[in-house]
Amino acid sequence: MTKYFGEHRVLVTSYVSPDLDGFACAIAYAEFLNKTGKPAETVIYGTPHDEALFLIKHFNFSDHYSCDFDLYDEQEPAHLPP
């Protein structure tokens, strides 16, 4: 497992435009990874639902940010775009 993560930070997200459950699960999993020695951070993909936005503002989760990324589900790395 350590070899897989190496020096890279893992970005943890949930489904697109998460509600409170999706955002809370992403935060919890990133926290678990961090406490087990695997650098991770939570990112939001899309626009969070109102209850997730309330949580972000109320608890000042300013280090969790929105991002755009491409996710590829591919078994052969040679098939990925350059």
Buried (B, 14 or more C-beta within 10 A) or exposed (E): EEEEBEEEEBBBBBEEEBBBEBBBBBBEBBEEBBEEEBEBBBBBBBEBBEBBBEBBEEEEBEEBEEEEEEEEEEEEEEEEEE
